[in-house]
Amino acid sequence: MNKLLLVAVFIIFYSCNSKHEQPEKQTASKDTTKTVPEVPKTEVIKYQPEKEQRTDLGVVFFDDEPFTVVGEYTDSIVLSEPIINKDKIVEGSYNYRQMLVKLISKDKADTITLQKSDFKNKIDKDYDDFLLSYVQTNQKVKSEIIPVIISLCLPESDACWRFAIDINKGKAEISEFLDEELLYVQNSGYATAKYFGVYSYGTNADEGPIGNVTIYPEDDDHILFYLDVNRGAPSYNMGALYGRIKIKDDKGVYYKDTAKDDAECQLLFTFKGDALKIGVVGNNNNCGFGNGVFADGTYQRVPKEYPLTFTNGEGTEVDFRYTKPEDYYNE
């Protein structure tokens, strides 16, 4: 009996000690941040063209020597642009392959290879953004044939530099191609192409006022113009404007700084044949010119001049294709 009592006391004692030694349960603090599982990102990579390719572009002649012209897209990437989705998130890249132009001599079995870097010293602005884009062979211009014309263009754009290729002593010679007739044809798709050119009056600032207007067809309804006028002796005060005009029925009004009728400078352009007449609308002749300088007058077209650029009073050459009036005045 005593033994049973002793055992019972031991069990009760052990049980009480076990309860005291048992660690207290810790209450975990609530984490209010939600863990979002990482979603593996799949980068979209596109190529233009999709695959490497080689195209035979025909046979041309340099000094009666025949050459086969080949265009070849390689695995090298010369320009990469981001692909941005509708949420403005970059999801990949659009990669443009390098294009090579190969001139393969049929007689000598020699090959002359041209690539984008060969034109670097020919393009003075935004060279890195241009691509060697396409090749024209046996281009007829006036009474002659240009064997090869290579164009470097901005991606998905008609803004291009064009170069004529010649071969001299086994080496390629590159020159910018600005043939007037071809330039006119290239712009003839616009209804405003008929105004394309240079118009002027006066020949000598020592003898009196002189002025020049360069007109460039921007689209079917608009022209870009650069106006440069000089009062002549003795002051030689000058004035210049670069702007855009909407043309309808051979007429259009330029409003400086605003398209509203209360603009301080309003000039009416009227085209008739090879003449351009400029007149001030009302008394709105505050165009920022020098003292006594006005744009009024009749300007006559200069034969066979179809420039893509103009040179401003600071001597800077400005390209109509790449620098619009709004960009010009914001620079």
C-alpha positions as CSV (number, residue, x, y, z in Angstrom):
1,M,0.0,0.0,0.0
2,N,2.8,2.3,0.9
3,K,4.5,1.4,-2.4
4,L,1.4,2.3,-4.4
5,L,1.1,5.6,-2.6
6,L,4.7,6.5,-3.3
7,V,4.3,5.7,-7.0
8,A,1.2,7.9,-7.3
9,V,3.0,10.8,-5.6
10,F,5.9,10.5,-8.0
11,I,3.6,10.5,-11.1
12,I,1.8,13.7,-9.9
13,F,5.1,15.4,-9.1
14,Y,6.5,14.6,-12.6
15,S,3.4,15.7,-14.4
16,C,3.4,19.1,-12.6
17,N,7.1,19.7,-13.4
18,S,6.5,18.8,-17.1
19,K,3.8,21.4,-17.4
20,H,6.1,24.1,-16.0
21,E,9.0,23.1,-18.3
22,Q,6.8,23.2,-21.5
23,P,7.8,26.3,-23.5
24,E,5.1,28.9,-23.9
25,K,3.6,29.2,-27.4
26,Q,4.8,32.4,-29.2
27,T,2.2,34.3,-31.1
28,A,3.6,35.3,-34.4
29,S,3.0,38.9,-35.6
30,K,0.9,39.2,-38.6
31,D,2.8,40.1,-41.8
32,T,0.8,42.6,-43.8
33,T,3.0,42.4,-46.8
34,K,2.0,39.9,-49.5
35,T,4.6,37.9,-51.2
36,V,4.1,37.8,-54.9
37,P,5.7,34.9,-56.6
38,E,8.2,35.9,-59.2
39,V,7.0,35.3,-62.7
40,P,9.8,34.4,-65.0
41,K,10.1,37.1,-67.7
42,T,10.3,36.1,-71.3
43,E,12.2,38.7,-73.3
44,V,10.8,39.3,-76.8
45,I,13.5,39.4,-79.4
46,K,12.8,40.3,-83.0
47,Y,15.0,40.7,-86.0
48,Q,14.8,42.7,-89.2
49,P,15.0,40.8,-91.4
50,E,14.0,37.7,-89.5
51,K,16.8,35.6,-90.9
52,E,20.2,36.0,-92.6
53,Q,19.7,36.3,-96.3
54,R,21.5,37.0,-99.6
55,T,19.9,38.6,-102.6
56,D,21.2,39.0,-106.2
57,L,20.5,42.6,-107.3
58,G,21.6,42.3,-110.9
59,V,24.6,43.2,-113.0
60,V,26.0,46.7,-113.4
61,F,28.9,48.1,-115.4
62,F,31.8,50.3,-114.3
63,D,33.9,51.5,-117.3
64,D,32.5,48.5,-119.3
65,E,33.6,46.1,-116.6
66,P,30.7,43.9,-115.4
67,F,29.9,43.5,-111.7
68,T,27.3,41.4,-109.9
69,V,25.7,43.3,-107.1
70,V,24.7,41.3,-104.0
71,G,22.9,42.4,-100.9
72,E,23.6,40.3,-97.8
73,Y,22.1,40.5,-94.3
74,T,24.4,39.0,-91.7
75,D,24.0,37.8,-88.2
76,S,25.6,41.0,-86.8
77,I,23.3,43.6,-85.2
78,V,23.9,47.3,-86.1
79,L,21.0,48.8,-84.3
80,S,18.8,47.7,-81.5
81,E,15.6,49.4,-80.4
82,P,13.4,48.6,-77.3
83,I,10.0,47.0,-77.8
84,I,7.6,48.8,-75.5
85,N,4.1,47.4,-74.7
86,K,0.9,49.3,-74.1
87,D,1.8,49.7,-70.4
88,K,5.0,51.4,-71.4
89,I,7.1,48.6,-70.2
90,V,10.1,47.4,-72.1
91,E,9.5,43.8,-73.0
92,G,12.2,43.1,-75.5
93,S,14.3,44.4,-78.3
94,Y,14.0,44.9,-82.1
95,N,17.3,44.2,-83.7
96,Y,18.4,45.3,-87.2
97,R,20.8,43.1,-89.0
98,Q,23.9,44.4,-90.7
99,M,23.5,44.8,-94.5
100,L,26.5,44.3,-96.8
101,V,26.6,45.3,-100.4
102,K,29.0,43.3,-102.5
103,L,30.3,44.2,-105.9
104,I,31.7,41.1,-107.5
105,S,33.8,41.5,-110.6
106,K,33.0,39.0,-113.2
107,D,36.3,39.5,-115.1
108,K,38.8,39.7,-112.2
109,A,36.9,37.6,-109.6
110,D,37.5,40.4,-107.1
111,T,34.9,41.5,-104.5
112,I,34.4,45.0,-103.1
113,T,32.3,45.0,-99.9
114,L,30.5,48.1,-98.6
115,Q,28.9,48.4,-95.2
116,K,27.4,51.1,-92.9
117,S,30.8,52.2,-91.5
118,D,32.0,53.2,-94.9
119,F,29.6,56.1,-94.9
120,K,30.3,57.4,-91.4
121,N,32.2,60.5,-92.6
122,K,29.5,61.2,-95.1
123,I,26.7,61.6,-92.5
124,D,27.2,64.5,-90.2
125,K,24.1,64.0,-87.9
126,D,22.7,61.0,-86.1
127,Y,24.9,58.5,-87.9
128,D,24.3,55.8,-85.3
129,D,20.5,55.9,-86.0
130,F,20.8,55.3,-89.7
131,L,20.8,51.9,-91.4
132,L,22.1,50.8,-94.7
133,S,18.7,50.0,-96.1
134,Y,18.5,49.4,-99.8
135,V,20.3,49.5,-103.1
136,Q,19.2,50.7,-106.5
137,T,21.0,49.5,-109.6
138,N,21.1,50.9,-113.1
139,Q,19.2,54.0,-112.1
140,K,18.4,56.2,-115.1
141,V,18.9,59.9,-114.5
142,K,18.5,62.3,-117.4
143,S,20.7,60.9,-120.1
144,E,23.0,58.7,-118.0
145,I,22.8,55.5,-116.0
146,I,24.0,55.5,-112.3
147,P,25.2,51.9,-111.7
148,V,24.7,51.7,-108.0
149,I,22.9,54.0,-105.5
150,I,23.0,53.0,-101.8
151,S,20.5,54.5,-99.3
152,L,21.0,54.8,-95.6
153,C,17.7,55.6,-93.9
154,L,16.2,56.0,-90.4
155,P,14.3,52.8,-89.4
156,E,10.7,52.7,-90.7
157,S,11.2,56.2,-92.3
158,D,11.6,57.9,-95.7
159,A,14.4,60.0,-94.3
160,C,17.4,58.8,-96.2
161,W,20.9,59.7,-97.3
162,R,21.7,58.5,-100.8
163,F,25.1,57.8,-102.3
164,A,26.3,57.1,-105.8
165,I,29.0,54.4,-106.0
166,D,31.8,54.4,-108.5
167,I,34.9,52.2,-108.8
168,N,38.4,53.6,-109.4
169,K,41.5,51.4,-109.5
170,G,39.7,48.6,-107.7
171,K,38.4,50.7,-104.9
172,A,34.9,52.1,-104.3
173,E,34.4,55.8,-104.4
174,I,31.3,57.2,-102.5
175,S,29.7,60.5,-103.2
176,E,26.4,62.0,-102.0
177,F,23.7,61.7,-104.6
178,L,21.7,64.9,-105.1
179,D,20.6,64.8,-108.7
180,E,18.0,67.4,-109.2
181,E,15.8,65.5,-111.5
182,L,15.7,62.4,-109.3
183,L,15.0,64.5,-106.2
184,Y,12.1,66.1,-108.0
185,V,10.7,62.8,-109.1
186,Q,11.0,61.4,-105.5
187,N,8.9,64.3,-104.2
188,S,6.5,64.4,-107.1
189,G,4.0,62.2,-105.2
190,Y,3.0,65.3,-103.3
191,A,0.6,67.8,-104.8
192,T,2.9,70.6,-103.5
193,A,5.9,69.2,-105.5
194,K,5.3,71.7,-108.3
195,Y,6.5,74.5,-105.9
196,F,9.8,72.7,-105.1
197,G,12.8,74.9,-105.7
198,V,14.5,78.2,-105.1
199,Y,13.0,81.6,-105.9
200,S,14.9,84.9,-105.8
201,Y,15.0,88.6,-106.7
202,G,17.9,91.0,-106.9
203,T,21.5,90.0,-107.6
204,N,23.7,92.4,-105.7
205,A,23.1,93.8,-102.2
206,D,25.4,96.7,-103.1
207,E,22.8,97.8,-105.7
208,G,19.6,97.2,-103.8
209,P,17.4,94.7,-101.9
210,I,17.9,91.0,-102.5
211,G,16.0,88.0,-101.4
212,N,15.8,84.2,-101.7
213,V,13.1,81.7,-100.8
214,T,13.7,77.9,-100.7
215,I,10.6,75.8,-101.0
216,Y,10.4,72.2,-99.9
217,P,7.2,70.0,-100.4
218,E,6.4,68.5,-97.0
219,D,3.2,66.7,-97.9
220,D,0.1,67.2,-100.2
221,D,-1.1,70.3,-98.4
222,H,2.0,71.9,-96.8
223,I,5.3,73.4,-97.9
224,L,8.3,74.3,-95.8
225,F,10.1,77.5,-96.7
226,Y,13.2,79.4,-95.7
227,L,13.1,83.1,-96.5
228,D,16.3,85.2,-96.5
229,V,16.1,88.9,-97.3
230,N,18.6,91.8,-97.3
231,R,17.8,95.5,-97.5
232,G,21.0,96.2,-99.4
233,A,23.4,99.1,-99.1
234,P,24.1,101.1,-97.1
235,S,22.7,99.3,-94.0
236,Y,22.6,95.7,-95.3
237,N,20.0,94.9,-92.7
238,M,18.8,91.4,-92.9
239,G,15.8,89.1,-92.1
240,A,15.1,85.4,-92.2
241,L,12.2,83.0,-91.5
242,Y,11.8,79.3,-91.5
243,G,8.2,78.1,-91.5
244,R,5.4,76.0,-92.7
245,I,2.4,77.0,-94.9
246,K,-0.8,75.2,-95.9
247,I,-1.3,75.7,-99.6
248,K,-4.7,75.7,-101.4
249,D,-5.3,76.9,-104.9
250,D,-1.6,78.0,-105.2
251,K,-2.0,80.3,-102.1
252,G,-1.2,80.2,-98.4
253,V,-0.7,82.4,-95.5
254,Y,2.2,82.2,-93.0
255,Y,1.4,83.2,-89.4
256,K,4.5,83.7,-87.2
257,D,4.3,81.9,-83.8
258,T,0.5,81.3,-84.1
259,A,-2.1,80.3,-86.7
260,K,-4.5,83.0,-85.5
261,D,-5.5,86.0,-87.4
262,D,-4.1,88.3,-84.8
263,A,-0.5,87.2,-85.5
264,E,1.9,90.1,-85.8
265,C,3.5,88.6,-88.8
266,Q,1.3,87.4,-91.7
267,L,2.7,86.8,-95.2
268,L,0.6,85.7,-98.2
269,F,2.4,83.4,-100.6
270,T,1.0,83.2,-104.1
271,F,2.5,80.9,-106.7
272,K,2.0,81.5,-110.4
273,G,4.1,79.6,-112.9
274,D,7.7,80.2,-112.1
275,A,7.0,83.2,-109.9
276,L,6.3,83.5,-106.2
277,K,4.7,86.7,-104.9
278,I,4.9,87.5,-101.2
279,G,2.8,90.2,-99.7
280,V,2.0,91.4,-96.1
281,V,-1.6,90.7,-94.9
282,G,-2.9,94.0,-93.6
283,N,-0.3,95.8,-91.4
284,N,1.0,92.5,-89.9
285,N,4.6,92.9,-90.9
286,N,6.3,92.5,-87.6
287,C,8.3,89.5,-88.6
288,G,11.5,90.2,-86.6
289,F,13.5,91.5,-89.5
290,G,16.1,94.2,-89.3
291,N,15.1,97.9,-89.7
292,G,13.6,98.6,-93.1
293,V,13.6,95.0,-94.2
294,F,10.5,93.6,-95.8
295,A,9.7,90.3,-97.5
296,D,7.3,91.8,-100.1
297,G,8.1,91.2,-103.7
298,T,8.0,88.9,-106.6
299,Y,10.6,86.1,-106.6
300,Q,11.5,84.2,-109.8
301,R,12.3,80.5,-109.8
302,V,16.0,79.6,-110.2
303,P,16.2,76.9,-112.9
304,K,17.1,73.3,-111.9
305,E,17.7,73.9,-108.2
306,Y,15.9,71.5,-105.8
307,P,17.9,71.7,-102.5
308,L,17.1,69.6,-99.5
309,T,18.9,72.0,-97.2
310,F,19.3,75.7,-96.5
311,T,22.1,77.6,-94.9
312,N,21.0,80.1,-92.2
313,G,22.7,83.4,-91.3
314,E,25.0,81.7,-88.8
315,G,26.3,79.5,-91.6
316,T,24.6,76.4,-90.3
317,E,23.3,74.0,-92.9
318,V,19.7,72.8,-92.0
319,D,18.1,69.8,-93.7
320,F,14.3,70.2,-94.4
321,R,13.9,66.4,-94.0
322,Y,15.2,66.1,-90.4
323,T,14.8,69.6,-88.9
324,K,11.2,71.0,-88.9
325,P,10.5,74.6,-88.0
326,E,9.3,73.8,-84.5
327,D,12.6,71.9,-83.9
328,Y,14.7,74.6,-85.5
329,Y,13.4,77.3,-83.1
330,N,13.6,75.1,-80.0
331,E,17.3,74.2,-80.5
